[in-house]
């Protein structure tokens, strides 16, 4: 098959995140199975307009602001060049209206819907636009078939008006630990917060919880790994919380460094206001590290409360701090959670996710004939 994938980012983009990791982990494997995959995406400073990344032909054009228009303008010429059999739209920012541009079979991938949480992340005009476009999905994608990564996202789509018969659940995969990585017999002296630094990722909740926790346990550190819009402001933010010297900013970390941080962490803090699934939860589990997470859509699926981790009400820093205290003081309970988290993570593979995605794409092509 010849597959067109459309997404705002590829994994090399400075602002790439979980959606882009998902895309490349899935479609690099589909390429290995003998299919041709072309990704149309935005550009960024220093990026070539055409590049092969993980076997995927990446075509870059323009910025976020005009991406919907650029895709609409470029589609016909791309299709004339490649003669695509199917289109895969990764709808994780604004919809690109694939069904309106072509009668070709297509699949719409959705990681999560922003709903009202977008107003915590973006300025009102932008937030309102995203919120409004989501409300319009049933209108423009009335006959489309969707792939989602969690039961929570499936429920959100159904609440929006998409019939369950048009939604298929394909869980995210996990990388698996390299054979040369050994797990320590003893944890380090820190909790880990791992994500891009956006407001909706809940960094302020994590800092407030750690501030409460640190008053009783000043010897413990908080490590923050990840770049993002708030990174440059973090030293001042940390100072305002009175946590200078107790919070360590790691910045963007390599895969190897990330594993090292996860393996030695007392626990992972996942304080987002919104997630589609929570890849870092499964990555932590692979490293035999349990997670303390917000009880929000996506995370209530990747974290099994009181079994693979502990869920707390979103933005409730005091209950997050209480969970941190349990992790730190009750090693028997924490080790039980860690063992279950490791078992849970082993259930997810990118190979399985790629196979299920490919089956859906093949089904869409066959059913359109």
VENKARA-V27011 format. One record per pair of residues at least 24 apart in sequence whose C-alpha atoms are under 10 Angstrom apart, sorted by the first residue. I is the first residue (numbers start at 1). J is the second residue. If there is no record, write none. Layout:
I&J  I&J
This chain:
1&30  1&31  1&34  1&35  1&36  1&37  1&83  1&84  1&85  1&86  1&358  1&361  1&362  1&365  2&31  2&34  2&35  2&36  2&37  2&38  2&79  2&82  2&83  2&84  2&85  2&86  2&87  3&27  3&30  3&31  3&35  3&36  3&37  3&38  3&39  3&82  3&83  3&84  3&85  3&86  3&87  3&88  3&106  3&361  4&36  4&37  4&38  4&39  4&40  4&57  4&75  4&78  4&79  4&82  4&83  4&84  4&85  4&86  4&87  4&88  4&89  4&106  5&37  5&38  5&39  5&40  5&41  5&56  5&57  5&58  5&86  5&87  5&88  5&89  5&90  5&106  5&107  5&108  6&38  6&39  6&40  6&41  6&42  6&58  6&59  6&71  6&87  6&88  6&89  6&90  6&91  6&96  6&98  6&108  6&109  7&39  7&40  7&41  7&42  7&67  7&71  7&88  7&89  7&90  7&91  7&92  7&93  7&94  7&95  7&96  7&109  8&39  8&40  8&41  8&42  8&43  8&60  8&61  8&63  8&64  8&67  8&68  8&71  8&89  8&90  8&91  8&92  8&93  8&94  8&96  9&39  9&40  9&41  9&42  9&43  9&44  9&60  9&63  9&64  9&90  9&92  10&39  10&40  10&41  10&42  10&43  10&53  10&56  10&58  10&59  10&60  11&53  11&54  12&43  12&44  12&47  12&53  13&41  13&42  13&43  13&44  13&45  13&47  14&44  14&45  14&227  14&228  15&44  15&196  15&227  15&228  15&229  16&196  16&228  17&195  17&196  17&228  18&111  18&172  18&195  18&196  18&275  18&276  18&277  18&278  18&279  18&280  19&90  19&91  19&92  19&109  19&110  19&111  19&172  19&276  19&279  20&90  20&92  21&172  21&279  22&111  22&149  22&172  22&173  22&174  22&279  22&350  22&353  22&354  23&90  23&109  23&354  24&53  24&54  24&55  24&56  25&54  25&172  25&173  25&174  25&175  25&349  25&350  25&351  25&353  25&354  26&172  26&173  26&350  26&351  26&352  26&353  26&354  26&355  26&356  26&357  26&358  27&54  27&55  27&56  27&350  27&353  27&354  27&355  27&357  27&358  28&53  28&54  28&55  28&56  28&354  29&54  29&55  29&56  29&350  29&351  29&353  29&354  29&355  29&358  30&55  30&56  30&351  30&354  30&355  30&357  30&358  31&55  31&56  31&57  32&56  33&354  33&355  33&358  35&358  36&82  36&84  37&82  37&84  37&87  37&88  38&78  38&82  38&84  38&87  39&88  39&89  40&67  40&70  40&71  40&74  40&75  40&78  40&89  41&67  41&70  41&71  42&66  42&67  42&70  42&71  43&67  64&93  64&94  67&94  67&96  68&94  68&95  68&96  68&97  68&98  69&96  70&96  71&96  71&97  71&98  71&101  72&96  72&97  72&98  72&100  72&101  72&102  73&101  75&101  75&102  76&101  76&102  85&361  85&362  85&364  85&365  85&366  86&361  86&362  86&364  86&365  86&368  87&361  87&364  87&365  88&146  88&147  88&361  89&146  90&146  90&147  91&134  91&146  92&276  93&130  93&133  93&134  94&129  94&130  94&131  94&132  94&133  94&134  95&130  95&133  95&134  95&136  95&137  95&140  95&141  96&140  97&137  97&140  97&141  98&140  98&141  98&144  99&140  99&141  99&142  99&143  99&144  100&140  100&141  103&368  104&364  104&365  104&368  105&144  105&145  105&361  105&362  105&363  105&364  105&365  105&366  105&367  105&368  105&369  106&144  106&145  106&146  106&360  106&361  106&364  106&365  106&368  107&144  107&145  107&146  107&147  107&167  107&357  107&360  107&361  107&364  108&141  108&144  108&145  108&146  108&147  108&148  108&167  109&145  109&146  109&147  109&148  109&149  109&167  109&168  109&170  109&357  110&146  110&147  110&148  110&149  110&150  110&153  110&154  110&157  110&167  110&276  111&147  111&148  111&149  111&150  111&152  111&153  111&154  111&172  111&275  111&276  111&277  111&278  111&298  112&148  112&149  112&150  112&152  112&153  112&154  112&156  112&157  112&274  112&275  112&276  112&277  112&297  112&298  113&152  113&153  113&154  113&156  113&157  113&160  113&274  113&275  113&276  113&297  114&156  114&200  114&273  114&274  114&275  114&276  115&156  115&160  115&274  116&274  117&200  117&273  117&274  118&199  118&200  118&273  118&274  119&200  120&198  120&199  120&200  120&201  120&202  120&273  121&198  121&199  121&200  121&201  121&273  122&198  122&199  122&200  134&160  135&160  135&161  136&160  137&161  137&162  138&162  138&163  142&166  145&360  145&364  146&360  147&171  147&357  147&360  148&172  148&276  148&277  149&173  149&276  149&277  149&278  149&298  149&301  149&353  150&275  150&276  150&277  150&278  150&297  150&298  150&299  150&300  150&301  150&302  151&276  151&277  151&297  151&298  151&300  151&301  152&275  152&276  152&277  152&296  152&297  152&298  152&299  152&300  152&301  153&275  153&276  153&277  153&297  153&298  153&301  154&276  155&297  156&297  168&356  168&357  168&360  169&353  169&356  169&357  170&352  170&353  170&354  170&355  170&356  170&357  170&360  171&277  171&302  171&348  171&349  171&350  171&352  171&353  171&354  171&356  171&357  172&276  172&277  172&278  172&279  172&282  172&302  172&348  172&349  172&350  172&351  172&352  172&353  172&354  173&279  173&282  173&283  173&345  173&346  173&347  173&348  173&349  173&350  173&351  173&352  173&353  173&354  174&279  174&280  174&281  174&282  174&283  174&285  174&286  174&345  174&346  174&347  174&348  174&349  174&350  174&351  174&352  174&353  175&282  175&283  175&286  175&345  175&346  175&348  175&349  175&350  175&351  176&282  176&283  176&285  176&286  176&287  176&345  176&346  176&348  176&349  176&350  177&259  177&283  177&286  177&287  178&256  178&259  181&256  181&259  181&260  181&263  181&287  182&260  182&263  182&287  183&260  183&263  183&264  183&287  183&288  184&263  184&264  184&287  184&288  185&264  186&263  186&264  186&265  186&266  187&262  187&263  187&264  187&265  187&266  187&267  187&289  187&328  187&331  188&220  188&221  188&261  188&262  188&263  188&264  188&265  188&266  188&267  189&219  189&220  189&221  189&222  189&223  189&264  189&265  189&266  189&328  190&219  190&220  190&221  190&222  190&223  190&246  190&247  190&248  190&261  190&264  190&265  190&266  190&267  190&268  190&328  191&220  191&221  191&222  191&223  191&224  191&247  191&261  191&262  191&264  191&265  191&266  191&267  191&268  191&269  191&291  191&292  191&324  191&327  191&328  192&221  192&222  192&223  192&224  192&225  192&247  192&248  192&258  192&261  192&262  192&264  192&265  192&266  192&267  192&268  192&269  192&270  192&284  192&291  193&222  193&223  193&224  193&225  193&226  193&249  193&261  193&262  193&265  193&267  193&268  193&269  193&270  193&271  193&280  193&291  194&223  194&224  194&225  194&226  194&227  194&250  194&251  194&252  194&253  194&258  194&261  194&262  194&268  194&269  194&270  194&271  194&280  194&281  194&284  195&224  195&225  195&226  195&227  195&228  195&251  195&252  195&269  195&270  195&271  195&272  195&278  195&279  195&280  196&224  196&225  196&226  196&227  196&228  196&229  196&230  196&231  196&251  196&252  197&224  197&225  197&226  197&227  197&228  197&229  197&230  197&231  197&232  197&233  197&234  197&251  198&227  198&228  198&229  198&230  198&231  198&272  199&228  199&229  199&230  199&272  199&273  200&271  200&272  200&273  200&274  200&275  201&270  201&271  201&272  201&273  201&274  201&275  202&269  202&270  202&271  202&272  202&273  202&274  202&294  202&314  202&315  203&230  203&234  203&269  203&270  203&271  203&272  203&273  203&315  204&237  204&238  204&241  204&271  204&272  204&315  204&317  205&269  205&270  205&271  205&272  205&273  205&294  205&314  205&315  205&316  205&317  205&318  205&320  205&321  206&269  206&270  206&271  206&272  206&293  206&315  206&316  206&317  206&320  206&321  207&237  207&238  207&241  207&242  207&243  207&247  207&271  207&317  207&321  208&238  208&241  208&243  208&315  208&316  208&317  208&318  208&320  208&321  209&269  209&271  209&315  209&316  209&317  209&318  209&319  209&320  209&321  209&322  209&323  209&324  210&241  210&243  210&246  210&247  210&269  210&317  210&318  210&320  210&321  210&322  210&324  210&325  211&238  211&241  211&242  211&243  211&246  211&247  211&317  211&318  211&321  212&317  212&318  212&319  212&320  212&321  212&322  212&324  212&325  213&317  213&318  213&320  213&321  213&322  213&323  213&324  213&325  214&243  214&246  214&321  214&324  214&325  216&325  217&325  217&328  217&329  218&243  218&246  219&246  220&246  220&247  220&266  220&328  221&245  221&246  221&247  221&248  221&265  222&246  222&247  222&248  222&249  222&265  222&266  222&268  222&269  223&247  223&248  223&249  223&250  223&251  223&261  223&265  223&268  224&248  224&249  224&250  224&251  224&252  224&261  224&269  225&249  225&250  225&251  225&252  225&253  225&257  225&258  225&261  226&250  226&251  226&252  226&253  226&254  226&258  227&251  227&252  227&253  228&252  258&283  258&284  259&283  259&284  259&286  259&287  260&287  261&287  262&286  262&287  262&288  262&289  262&290  263&287  263&288  263&289  264&288  264&289  265&289  265&290  266&290  266&291  266&324  266&327  266&328  266&331  266&334  266&335  266&338  267&291  267&292  267&309  267&323  267&324  267&327  267&328  267&334  267&338  268&292  268&293  268&309  268&324  269&293  269&294  269&310  269&320  269&324  270&294  270&295  270&299  270&303  270&311  270&320  271&295  271&296  271&299  271&311  271&312  271&313  271&314  271&315  271&316  271&317  271&320  272&296  272&297  272&298  272&299  272&314  272&315  273&297  273&299  273&313  273&314  273&315  274&298  274&299  274&314  275&299  275&300  275&302  276&300  276&301  276&302  277&301  277&302  277&303  278&302  278&303  281&308  281&309  281&341  281&345  282&308  282&341  282&342  282&344  282&345  282&346  282&347  282&348  283&341  283&342  283&345  283&346  284&338  284&341  284&342  284&345  285&309  285&337  285&338  285&339  285&340  285&341  285&342  285&343  285&344  285&345  285&346  286&338  286&339  286&341  286&342  286&343  286&344  286&345  286&346  287&338  287&339  287&341  287&342  287&345  288&335  288&337  288&338  288&339  288&340  288&341  288&342  288&343  288&345  289&334  289&335  289&337  289&338  289&339  289&340  289&341  289&342  290&327  290&334  290&335  290&336  290&337  290&338  290&339  290&340  290&341  290&342  291&323  291&324  291&327  291&334  291&337  291&338  291&341  292&320  292&321  292&323  292&324  292&327  293&320  293&323  294&320  302&341  302&344  302&345  303&341  303&344  304&337  304&340  304&341  304&344  305&337  306&333  306&334  306&336  306&337  306&340  307&333  307&334  307&336  307&337  307&338  307&339  307&340  307&341  307&344  308&334  308&335  308&336  308&337  308&338  308&339  308&340  308&341  308&342  308&343  308&344  308&345  309&334  309&336  309&337  309&338  309&340  309&341  310&337
